[in-house]
Amino acid sequence: MLKLYYARPSAYARPVWLALLEKHLPFELIPIDLSGEQFKPEFLALNPFSHVPVLVDGDFQVIESLAILDYLEVQYPSPSLLPTDALSLARVRMVQMVTLNELLPAVLKLLIHNNSPNEKSIELEYARMRARNTLSFLEDLLGCSHYFAGEQLTLAEIVAGTLIYRMPDLGIPLTNYPRLNCWSEGLLTRPTWRQIELSSEEWSSFKRRMRVIPKIWQRRRHQRMNALYQKQMLAE
Ligand SMILES: N[C@@H](CCC(=O)N[C@@H](CS)C(=O)NCC(=O)O)C(=O)O
């Protein structure tokens, strides 16, 4: 059976979890406690970069959320979550990439400063503008279509739709993006989206932890790289 190593609130793991559900695949969820379990040798053997998600399919292991989504699509093609025509495929990829490369960094910054919504630091203002700029782009790209690729729910919805509905809670209302707002509300009614929804306690606790935990991850990664370096020096 497929195994997904994940953490419930992880913005990278949630799309994979959702794709497994949308594809009606049987799978086992294996939670990883990101307070440190990701640095244990057993997990590093699955992902040397200490990140969730990891998908294990028999004796094949895949890391990196977008690679996992592509793997699932080709290995388990029905129902399809990717269009095949060039235009729609490019639209889906653009949505996936701008969500992870533009919106998510802004979201992380907003999460860290979540207890000070009136803060006016340059960094925070930059994050707000970065988020708004991405939402405007997505609003235009969606146009009057039901989904980003037309009538088909795709990986664009799976990736962007697990993040965008959180924006109002981070001080960016979706009212300025009416088409995106309507699209997002529609997705939230799907049984799969409801199945992965965090309780308000989980979301609040995640927001609290995000103010400190990325710094701990970074420190632990530096320590690990130092240890690897020392080991290499000794071997030479
Ligand atoms: N590029 C990776 C990023 C995964 C990632 O950063 N996951 C975070 C959770 S949201 C993580 O596992 N952090 C723990 C750590 O960095 O030690 C992907 O797309 O899968």
The ligand as a MOL file (V3000), in Angstrom:
LIG
                    3D

  0  0  0     0  0            999 V3000
M  V30 BEGIN CTAB
M  V30 COUNTS 20 19 0 0 0
M  V30 BEGIN ATOM
M  V30 1 N 10.4330 21.4690 -1.6510 0
M  V30 2 C 9.8950 20.5780 -0.6620 0
M  V30 3 C 9.6710 21.3740 0.6210 0
M  V30 4 C 9.1120 20.5160 1.7630 0
M  V30 5 C 9.1730 21.2400 3.1040 0
M  V30 6 O 9.8400 22.2820 3.2430 0
M  V30 7 N 8.4880 20.6730 4.0990 0
M  V30 8 C 8.5190 21.2450 5.4400 0
M  V30 9 C 7.1320 21.1510 6.0700 0
M  V30 10 S 6.0350 22.3240 5.3820 0
M  V30 11 C 9.4010 20.4050 6.3260 0
M  V30 12 O 9.3700 19.1910 6.2610 0
M  V30 13 N 10.1830 21.0440 7.1970 0
M  V30 14 C 11.0190 20.3750 8.1520 0
M  V30 15 C 12.4730 20.7410 8.0210 0
M  V30 16 O 12.8170 21.5460 7.1270 0
M  V30 17 O 13.2560 20.2550 8.7980 0
M  V30 18 C 8.6120 19.9470 -1.2050 0
M  V30 19 O 7.9950 20.5360 -2.1100 0
M  V30 20 O 8.2450 18.8360 -0.7950 0
M  V30 END ATOM
M  V30 BEGIN BOND
M  V30 1 1 1 2
M  V30 2 1 2 3
M  V30 3 1 2 18
M  V30 4 1 3 4
M  V30 5 1 4 5
M  V30 6 2 5 6
M  V30 7 1 5 7
M  V30 8 1 7 8
M  V30 9 1 8 9
M  V30 10 1 8 11
M  V30 11 1 9 10
M  V30 12 2 11 12
M  V30 13 1 11 13
M  V30 14 1 13 14
M  V30 15 1 14 15
M  V30 16 2 15 16
M  V30 17 1 15 17
M  V30 18 2 18 19
M  V30 19 1 18 20
M  V30 END BOND
M  V30 END CTAB
M  END
